[in-house]
Amino acid sequence: MSPTEIAPAVSLREVGMAFGGKTVLASVSLDIAPGSVVALLGANGAGKSTLIKILSGVHTDHAGEVRVAGEPAELQSPLAARQLGIQTVHQRIGEGIVPGLSVAENLVFEELARSRGNPFLNGRRVLARAREIQATLGLGWSDSVLKGDVTRLGISDRQLLILARALVTRPRLLILDEPTSALSAAEADRLFGLVAKMREDGIAVLYVSHRLGEIDALVDRLVVLRDGRLTEDQARPFDWDAALRAMLVQAQEATTARPVRRGAVGEVVLALRGVRLFDGRAPLDLDVRGGEVTGVVGLLGAGKTELARGLFGAEPFTQGTVELDGTRYAARRPSDAIRAGVHLVPEDRHADALVPGWSVAQNISLPFLKSLSPGGLVNRSREDALGRDTIDALGVVTRDEHSTVEELSGGNQQKVVVGRWLAKTPRVLILDEPFRGVDIGARRDIGRRARALAAEGAAVLVLSADVDEILEIADRVVVLAAGEVHLDAYGEDAERDRVIEAIAVSL
């Protein structure tokens, strides 16, 4: 680098990472220049969170090199990252908030933590310094708010608090992970003005958002991650069709024959009328038919998971009605859904489906313990038989049904979760991002079982951000955006270009 060249604020060189043998980042190289705003795009599971955690010092066991201001950097902890000028405002609002302290104490928390002599312990000095910090965003909080417990703040104000605290350190790189997810339009506009000021002040910003309208108005450059690889890098003006394809379409065509269906053939199993997935959005009407696979595709925030969890009773709909086989259906909890034959394979198998330390058979039998427990005691032989049947049906690679789920690969764990809900034939099977983190073989096995179930007359609903995954498995394609339907089509009307166009138009 010549003396006149300005080093990137942060550089990645061939950065990679794997978990349990599954590659989540593969040879990512990226330069982020001072005073630039770079958008990081990608569907769920693309690797964005892993990349953020590497830059934030959370994940340290990665391949490749991170450079800060042109020099190799050892980001061995979040503190080390902050000391090198990398500040992260995480998507999860709770991260960084310290309950039990006042709003003012939270605003000056990092300075308090660094101060050996605790010079800010005087409440008056804490309040004065907090007033200075909040002026960074023009928050306009009164002294009574600053003195109050931070838990009294609403979600949007907590987000702004964390942002103000990050900016007071004058970071070299500020990472904003879905920063407007909890902000009103006015608060988001305030944030955009601040980002523009940071650009002018030479601060680099890595901006992660699924709201492409924001990105189009705000950033200088966009990069796209897909399956852990950078698939697109654009400067303004942006080619959104290319960006969407890089996010949502596989590099190679699917190798299995896609179902060809020209129109609806089965009876309506689920009928949704006036269901509202998000406040302020139009209500949704949707029929899900037996004998076919209905694929719902959309970006993060489209409402796919809200639809799935609402039907399963995990987060009941607040408006509208649902009928199951012509009868009113209003699941208030998952147990209601299970009794009615509505089964859900959730988006996050680790958080919502698998029980660590339990065997394959125990994880499969969990929702049906009552039927396996005459007299209140689990019939272990019946439980084991259920486990073996599922292993055989889905080709789960495991020592036997007594192996713990931690011993299985990610793809085989996903087969266990899917197989659990097929163990008792459902009337409706909902699969939310069922192919995330699984290899092509597991994906084919899961897709085969889903289609076989539909062929037996069940209604199957598959939700994914991946266009090709949906096109490979579904008879019918529904494009969802912000809780509203933008395409509902069969056959030639649901070809890839039309699906991508419907997603683009909805942004």
C-alpha positions as CSV (number, residue, x, y, z in Angstrom):
1,M,0.0,0.0,0.0
2,S,1.4,3.4,-1.0
3,P,1.7,6.1,1.7
4,T,-1.1,8.1,0.0
5,E,-3.6,5.1,0.1
6,I,-6.0,4.9,3.0
7,A,-6.3,1.5,4.6
8,P,-9.7,-0.1,4.9
9,A,-11.3,0.4,8.3
10,V,-11.7,-3.4,8.5
11,S,-10.7,-6.1,6.1
12,L,-11.5,-9.8,5.9
13,R,-9.2,-12.2,4.1
14,E,-10.3,-15.7,3.3
15,V,-12.4,-15.9,6.5
16,G,-14.1,-19.2,7.1
17,M,-15.9,-21.0,9.9
18,A,-17.6,-24.4,10.4
19,F,-19.7,-25.8,13.2
20,G,-19.9,-29.6,13.7
21,G,-18.4,-30.2,10.2
22,K,-21.0,-27.9,8.6
23,T,-19.4,-24.9,6.8
24,V,-21.2,-21.6,7.6
25,L,-18.6,-19.2,6.1
26,A,-16.3,-20.1,3.2
27,S,-13.3,-17.9,2.2
28,V,-15.0,-14.6,2.7
29,S,-12.9,-11.6,1.7
30,L,-14.2,-8.1,2.1
31,D,-12.9,-4.5,2.6
32,I,-14.9,-1.9,4.4
33,A,-13.5,1.6,3.7
34,P,-13.6,4.5,6.2
35,G,-16.6,6.7,5.7
36,S,-18.6,4.0,3.7
37,V,-21.9,2.4,4.5
38,V,-21.9,-1.2,3.3
39,A,-25.1,-3.3,3.4
40,L,-24.8,-7.0,4.2
41,L,-27.6,-9.0,2.7
42,G,-28.6,-12.6,2.9
43,A,-31.5,-14.9,3.7
44,N,-31.8,-16.7,7.0
45,G,-28.9,-19.0,7.5
46,A,-26.7,-17.3,4.9
47,G,-23.9,-16.7,7.5
48,K,-24.5,-13.0,8.4
49,S,-24.7,-13.6,12.1
50,T,-21.5,-15.7,12.1
51,L,-19.7,-13.0,10.2
52,I,-20.9,-10.3,12.7
53,K,-19.8,-12.5,15.6
54,I,-16.3,-12.9,14.2
55,L,-16.0,-9.2,13.8
56,S,-17.4,-8.7,17.3
57,G,-14.9,-11.0,18.9
58,V,-17.5,-13.6,19.8
59,H,-16.3,-16.4,17.4
60,T,-12.5,-16.6,17.6
61,D,-11.8,-20.1,16.2
62,H,-12.1,-19.1,12.5
63,A,-9.9,-19.5,9.4
64,G,-8.4,-16.6,7.6
65,E,-7.4,-13.1,8.8
66,V,-9.1,-10.0,10.0
67,R,-7.2,-6.7,9.6
68,V,-8.0,-3.4,11.3
69,A,-6.7,-0.2,9.6
70,G,-4.4,-2.4,7.5
71,E,-2.9,-4.3,10.4
72,P,-3.6,-8.0,11.5
73,A,-6.0,-8.0,14.4
74,E,-6.6,-10.6,17.1
75,L,-10.3,-10.3,18.0
76,Q,-10.2,-12.7,20.9
77,S,-13.1,-11.3,22.8
78,P,-15.8,-8.6,22.4
79,L,-13.7,-6.3,24.6
80,A,-10.7,-6.8,22.2
81,A,-13.0,-5.9,19.3
82,R,-14.2,-2.8,21.0
83,Q,-10.7,-1.7,22.0
84,L,-9.8,-1.9,18.3
85,G,-12.8,0.3,17.4
86,I,-15.4,-2.3,16.3
87,Q,-18.7,-1.6,18.0
88,T,-21.8,-3.8,17.4
89,V,-25.4,-2.9,18.0
90,H,-27.1,-6.3,18.0
91,Q,-30.5,-7.2,16.7
92,R,-31.5,-8.6,20.1
93,I,-32.4,-5.5,22.0
94,G,-31.6,-7.1,25.4
95,E,-28.0,-7.5,24.6
96,G,-26.1,-4.6,26.3
97,I,-28.9,-3.4,28.6
98,V,-28.1,-3.8,32.3
99,P,-31.3,-4.3,34.3
100,G,-31.4,-2.7,37.7
101,L,-29.4,0.3,36.6
102,S,-30.9,3.6,35.6
103,V,-31.1,4.8,32.0
104,A,-28.2,7.3,32.8
105,E,-26.0,4.6,34.3
106,N,-26.7,2.4,31.2
107,L,-25.6,5.2,28.9
108,V,-22.3,5.7,30.7
109,F,-21.9,2.0,31.6
110,E,-18.7,1.4,29.5
111,E,-17.1,4.4,30.9
112,L,-18.0,3.3,34.4
113,A,-16.6,-0.1,33.7
114,R,-13.3,1.3,32.5
115,S,-12.9,3.7,35.3
116,R,-10.6,2.4,38.0
117,G,-11.4,5.1,40.5
118,N,-15.1,5.2,39.7
119,P,-15.2,8.9,39.2
120,F,-18.8,8.8,37.9
121,L,-20.2,7.2,41.1
122,N,-21.6,10.7,42.0
123,G,-25.1,10.6,40.7
124,R,-24.9,14.2,39.6
125,R,-21.9,13.5,37.4
126,V,-23.5,10.4,35.9
127,L,-26.6,12.4,35.0
128,A,-24.5,15.2,33.4
129,R,-22.5,12.8,31.3
130,A,-25.7,10.9,30.3
131,R,-27.1,14.2,29.0
132,E,-24.1,14.7,26.8
133,I,-24.3,11.1,25.4
134,Q,-28.0,11.2,24.7
135,A,-27.5,14.5,22.8
136,T,-25.6,12.4,20.2
137,L,-29.0,11.1,19.0
138,G,-31.1,14.0,20.1
139,L,-33.1,11.5,22.2
140,G,-34.7,14.3,24.3
141,W,-35.2,12.2,27.4
142,S,-36.1,14.1,30.5
143,D,-34.1,13.9,33.7
144,S,-36.9,11.7,35.2
145,V,-36.4,9.2,32.4
146,L,-32.6,9.3,32.7
147,K,-32.9,8.6,36.5
148,G,-35.5,5.9,36.0
149,D,-34.8,2.1,35.8
150,V,-33.8,1.1,32.2
151,T,-36.4,-1.6,32.2
152,R,-39.1,1.0,32.0
153,L,-37.9,2.0,28.5
154,G,-39.8,0.7,25.5
155,I,-38.1,-1.5,22.9
156,S,-37.3,1.4,20.5
157,D,-35.8,3.6,23.2
158,R,-33.6,0.7,24.4
159,Q,-32.3,0.3,20.8
160,L,-31.5,4.0,20.6
161,L,-29.8,3.8,24.0
162,I,-27.4,1.1,22.9
163,L,-26.7,3.0,19.7
164,A,-25.9,6.2,21.5
165,R,-23.6,4.3,23.9
166,A,-21.8,2.8,20.9
167,L,-21.3,6.1,19.1
168,V,-19.8,7.9,22.0
169,T,-16.6,5.9,21.7
170,R,-16.1,7.1,18.1
171,P,-15.8,3.6,16.6
172,R,-13.7,2.8,13.5
173,L,-16.5,0.3,12.4
174,L,-20.1,0.3,13.6
175,I,-22.1,-2.8,12.9
176,L,-25.8,-2.3,12.9
177,D,-27.7,-5.6,12.9
178,E,-31.4,-5.0,11.8
179,P,-31.3,-1.6,13.5
180,T,-34.8,-0.5,12.6
181,S,-36.6,-3.7,13.5
182,A,-38.0,-2.0,16.6
183,L,-38.2,1.6,15.5
184,S,-41.1,3.7,14.3
185,A,-40.8,5.5,11.0
186,A,-39.8,8.8,12.7
187,E,-37.2,7.0,14.8
188,A,-35.8,5.2,11.8
189,D,-35.5,8.6,10.0
190,R,-33.5,9.9,12.9
191,L,-31.2,6.8,12.7
192,F,-30.7,7.3,8.9
193,G,-29.7,10.9,9.5
194,L,-27.2,9.7,12.1
195,V,-25.8,7.1,9.7
196,A,-25.3,9.8,7.1
197,K,-23.4,11.9,9.7
198,M,-21.2,9.0,10.6
199,R,-20.3,8.6,6.9
200,E,-19.3,12.3,6.8
201,D,-17.2,11.8,10.0
202,G,-15.3,8.9,8.4
203,I,-16.9,6.1,10.4
204,A,-17.4,2.9,8.5
205,V,-20.8,1.2,8.9
206,L,-21.8,-2.4,8.2
207,Y,-25.5,-2.3,7.8
208,V,-27.5,-5.5,8.1
209,S,-31.2,-5.3,7.2
210,H,-33.9,-7.2,5.3
211,R,-35.6,-3.9,4.4
212,L,-34.2,-3.3,0.9
213,G,-35.9,0.1,0.6
214,E,-33.8,1.3,3.5
215,I,-30.7,0.0,1.9
216,D,-31.4,1.6,-1.5
217,A,-31.8,5.0,0.2
218,L,-28.9,4.7,2.6
219,V,-25.9,2.6,1.6
220,D,-23.0,3.1,-0.8
221,R,-22.4,-0.5,-1.5
222,L,-24.1,-3.9,-1.0
223,V,-22.7,-7.4,-0.6
224,V,-24.7,-10.6,-0.5
225,L,-24.0,-13.8,1.4
226,R,-25.5,-17.1,0.4
227,D,-24.7,-20.4,2.1
228,G,-21.6,-18.7,3.7
229,R,-20.2,-17.4,0.4
230,L,-20.1,-13.9,-1.0
231,T,-22.2,-14.1,-4.2
232,E,-22.6,-10.4,-5.1
233,D,-20.8,-7.1,-4.6
234,Q,-22.4,-4.0,-6.0
235,A,-21.8,-0.2,-5.9
236,R,-24.6,2.2,-6.7
237,P,-26.8,2.2,-8.7
238,F,-27.9,-1.2,-7.5
239,D,-29.2,-4.0,-9.7
240,W,-31.9,-5.3,-7.4
241,D,-32.8,-8.2,-9.7
242,A,-29.2,-9.5,-9.6
243,A,-29.1,-8.9,-5.9
244,L,-32.2,-10.9,-5.2
245,R,-31.0,-13.7,-7.4
246,A,-27.8,-13.8,-5.6
247,M,-29.7,-14.0,-2.3
248,L,-32.5,-16.4,-3.2
249,V,-31.5,-18.6,-6.2
250,Q,-29.1,-21.5,-6.1
251,A,-26.1,-21.3,-8.4
252,Q,-27.1,-24.6,-10.1
253,E,-30.5,-25.7,-11.1
254,A,-32.2,-28.3,-8.9
255,T,-31.5,-31.8,-10.1
256,T,-34.8,-33.3,-9.2
257,A,-37.9,-32.9,-11.4
258,R,-40.2,-30.2,-10.1
259,P,-43.9,-31.0,-9.6
260,V,-46.1,-29.8,-12.5
261,R,-49.6,-28.9,-11.4
262,R,-51.8,-26.5,-13.3
263,G,-54.2,-25.7,-10.6
264,A,-55.8,-26.7,-7.3
265,V,-57.2,-30.3,-7.1
266,G,-57.6,-31.2,-3.4
267,E,-60.2,-30.2,-0.9
268,V,-59.5,-27.2,1.4
269,V,-58.1,-28.4,4.7
270,L,-57.1,-25.0,6.2
271,A,-59.1,-21.9,5.4
272,L,-57.7,-18.6,6.8
273,R,-59.9,-15.5,6.6
274,G,-59.0,-12.0,7.7
275,V,-55.9,-13.2,9.6
276,R,-53.5,-10.3,10.3
277,L,-49.9,-11.3,10.8
278,F,-48.6,-7.7,11.5
279,D,-50.2,-4.7,13.0
280,G,-50.9,-2.1,10.3
281,R,-50.8,-4.6,7.4
282,A,-53.8,-5.9,5.4
283,P,-55.5,-9.1,6.6
284,L,-54.7,-12.3,4.8
285,D,-57.0,-14.9,3.2
286,L,-55.4,-18.2,2.3
287,D,-56.7,-21.7,1.6
288,V,-54.3,-24.7,2.1
289,R,-55.5,-27.8,0.3
290,G,-55.0,-31.5,0.9
291,G,-53.1,-33.6,-1.6
292,E,-50.6,-30.8,-2.5
293,V,-47.6,-29.0,-1.1
294,T,-48.1,-25.3,-0.7
295,G,-44.8,-23.4,-0.7
296,V,-44.6,-20.0,0.9
297,V,-41.5,-17.9,0.0
298,G,-40.4,-14.5,1.3
299,L,-37.5,-12.6,2.8
300,L,-36.9,-12.1,6.5
301,G,-39.8,-10.3,8.0
302,A,-42.3,-11.5,5.4
303,G,-44.4,-13.2,8.1
304,K,-43.6,-16.8,7.3
305,T,-42.7,-17.8,10.9
306,E,-45.7,-15.7,12.3
307,L,-48.0,-17.7,10.0
308,A,-46.5,-21.0,11.1
309,R,-46.5,-20.3,14.8
310,G,-50.0,-18.9,14.6
311,L,-51.4,-22.1,13.1
312,F,-49.5,-24.1,15.7
313,G,-50.9,-22.1,18.6
314,A,-47.4,-21.0,19.7
315,E,-48.3,-17.4,19.0
316,P,-52.1,-17.3,18.3
317,F,-53.5,-14.9,15.7
318,T,-55.0,-11.8,17.3
319,Q,-57.4,-11.2,14.4
320,G,-59.2,-13.4,11.8
321,T,-60.5,-16.9,11.8
322,V,-59.2,-20.3,10.7
323,E,-61.2,-23.4,9.8
324,L,-59.8,-27.0,9.7
325,D,-61.8,-29.3,7.5
326,G,-64.8,-26.9,7.7
327,T,-64.8,-26.6,11.5
328,R,-63.6,-23.6,13.5
329,Y,-60.0,-24.0,14.6
330,A,-58.5,-21.8,17.2
331,A,-55.4,-23.3,18.7
332,R,-54.4,-21.3,21.8
333,R,-51.4,-23.5,22.6
334,P,-49.3,-26.2,20.7
335,S,-51.1,-29.0,22.5
336,D,-54.4,-27.9,20.9
337,A,-52.8,-28.0,17.5
338,I,-51.3,-31.5,18.1
339,R,-54.6,-32.9,19.2
340,A,-56.1,-31.5,16.0
341,G,-53.4,-33.1,13.8
342,V,-51.6,-29.8,13.0
343,H,-47.8,-30.4,13.4
344,L,-45.0,-27.9,13.1
345,V,-41.3,-28.4,12.2
346,P,-40.0,-25.1,13.6
347,E,-37.4,-22.8,12.1
348,D,-34.8,-23.2,14.9
349,R,-34.5,-26.9,15.7
350,H,-32.0,-26.3,18.5
351,A,-34.1,-23.7,20.4
352,D,-37.6,-25.0,19.7
353,A,-37.4,-28.7,18.8
354,L,-34.5,-30.8,20.2
355,V,-33.9,-31.6,23.9
356,P,-30.1,-31.9,24.5
357,G,-29.0,-35.1,26.3
358,W,-32.1,-37.0,25.2
359,S,-31.9,-39.9,22.9
360,V,-33.3,-40.0,19.3
361,A,-36.2,-42.1,20.4
362,Q,-37.0,-39.7,23.3
363,N,-36.9,-36.7,21.1
364,I,-39.2,-38.3,18.6
365,S,-41.8,-39.4,21.2
366,L,-41.9,-36.1,23.1
367,P,-45.1,-34.7,21.7
368,F,-46.9,-38.1,22.0
369,L,-45.9,-39.2,25.5
370,K,-49.5,-39.4,26.7
371,S,-50.3,-42.1,24.1
372,L,-47.1,-44.0,25.1
373,S,-47.7,-43.8,28.8
374,P,-50.5,-46.0,30.0
375,G,-50.9,-45.6,33.7
376,G,-48.5,-42.6,33.6
377,L,-45.4,-44.6,32.9
378,V,-43.7,-44.3,29.5
379,N,-43.7,-47.7,27.7
380,R,-40.0,-47.7,26.6
381,S,-40.4,-50.6,24.2
382,R,-43.1,-48.7,22.3
383,E,-41.0,-45.5,22.4
384,D,-37.9,-47.4,21.1
385,A,-40.0,-48.9,18.3
386,L,-41.3,-45.4,17.3
387,G,-37.7,-44.3,17.2
388,R,-36.6,-47.2,15.0
389,D,-39.5,-46.7,12.6
390,T,-38.6,-43.0,12.1
391,I,-34.9,-43.8,11.7
392,D,-35.8,-46.3,8.9
393,A,-38.4,-44.1,7.2
394,L,-36.1,-41.1,6.9
395,G,-32.7,-42.8,6.7
396,V,-31.4,-41.2,9.8
397,V,-27.7,-42.0,10.1
398,T,-27.2,-43.0,13.8
399,R,-25.8,-45.8,15.9
400,D,-29.3,-46.6,17.1
401,E,-32.4,-45.0,18.6
402,H,-30.6,-44.7,22.0
403,S,-28.0,-42.3,20.6
404,T,-28.2,-38.7,21.9
405,V,-29.2,-36.1,19.4
406,E,-25.9,-34.3,19.9
407,E,-24.1,-37.3,18.3
408,L,-26.0,-36.7,15.0
409,S,-25.0,-34.4,12.2
410,G,-27.1,-31.3,11.5
411,G,-28.9,-33.0,8.6
412,N,-29.8,-36.1,10.7
413,Q,-30.9,-33.9,13.6
414,Q,-33.3,-32.2,11.1
415,K,-34.5,-35.6,10.0
416,V,-35.3,-36.5,13.6
417,V,-37.4,-33.3,14.0
418,V,-39.3,-33.9,10.7
419,G,-39.7,-37.6,11.5
420,R,-41.1,-36.8,14.9
421,W,-44.1,-35.1,13.3
422,L,-44.6,-37.8,10.8
423,A,-44.6,-40.5,13.5
424,K,-48.3,-39.8,14.0
425,T,-49.8,-39.0,10.6
426,P,-50.8,-35.3,10.6
427,R,-53.7,-33.7,8.9
428,V,-51.5,-30.6,8.3
429,L,-47.7,-30.6,8.3
430,I,-46.0,-27.1,8.5
431,L,-42.3,-27.0,7.8
432,D,-40.6,-23.7,8.6
433,E,-37.2,-23.5,6.8
434,P,-36.9,-27.3,6.9
435,F,-33.7,-27.4,4.8
436,R,-31.6,-24.9,6.7
437,G,-28.2,-26.4,7.6
438,V,-28.7,-29.7,5.9
439,D,-26.9,-31.3,3.0
440,I,-28.4,-32.1,-0.4
441,G,-29.1,-35.7,0.6
442,A,-31.0,-34.8,3.7
443,R,-32.9,-32.2,1.8
444,R,-34.0,-34.8,-0.8
445,D,-35.1,-37.2,1.9
446,I,-37.1,-34.6,3.7
447,G,-38.7,-33.4,0.5
448,R,-39.6,-36.9,-0.5
449,R,-41.4,-37.6,2.8
450,A,-43.3,-34.3,2.6
451,R,-44.5,-35.1,-0.9
452,A,-45.4,-38.6,0.1
453,L,-47.5,-37.3,3.0
454,A,-49.3,-34.9,0.6
455,A,-50.0,-37.8,-1.8
456,E,-51.8,-39.5,1.1
457,G,-54.2,-36.5,1.3
458,A,-52.6,-34.3,4.0
459,A,-52.0,-30.6,3.6
460,V,-48.3,-29.7,3.6
461,L,-47.1,-26.1,4.0
462,V,-43.4,-25.4,3.4
463,L,-42.0,-22.0,4.3
464,S,-38.6,-20.8,3.0
465,A,-36.6,-17.8,1.9
466,D,-35.0,-19.9,-0.8
467,V,-36.8,-19.7,-4.1
468,D,-35.3,-22.9,-5.5
469,E,-36.1,-24.9,-2.4
470,I,-39.7,-23.9,-2.8
471,L,-39.8,-24.5,-6.5
472,E,-38.3,-28.0,-6.1
473,I,-40.9,-29.2,-3.6
474,A,-44.1,-27.2,-4.1
475,D,-47.1,-27.7,-6.3
476,R,-48.2,-24.2,-5.6
477,V,-46.1,-21.1,-4.7
478,V,-47.3,-18.2,-2.5
479,V,-45.1,-15.1,-2.2
480,L,-45.5,-13.4,1.2
481,A,-44.2,-9.9,2.0
482,A,-44.9,-8.0,5.2
483,G,-47.7,-10.3,6.0
484,E,-49.5,-9.9,2.7
485,V,-49.8,-12.2,-0.3
486,H,-48.2,-10.9,-3.5
487,L,-48.4,-14.1,-5.7
488,D,-50.4,-17.3,-5.5
489,A,-49.7,-19.5,-8.5
490,Y,-49.4,-23.0,-9.9
491,G,-47.4,-24.3,-12.9
492,E,-46.0,-21.9,-15.4
493,D,-47.4,-19.0,-13.4
494,A,-45.0,-19.9,-10.6
495,E,-41.8,-20.0,-12.6
496,R,-38.6,-18.6,-11.0
497,D,-38.6,-15.3,-12.8
498,R,-42.2,-14.5,-11.8
499,V,-41.6,-15.4,-8.2
500,I,-38.5,-13.2,-8.0
501,E,-40.4,-10.4,-9.7
502,A,-43.2,-10.7,-7.1
503,I,-40.6,-10.5,-4.3
504,A,-39.0,-7.4,-5.9
505,V,-42.3,-5.6,-6.5
506,S,-43.3,-6.1,-2.9
507,L,-40.2,-4.3,-1.5
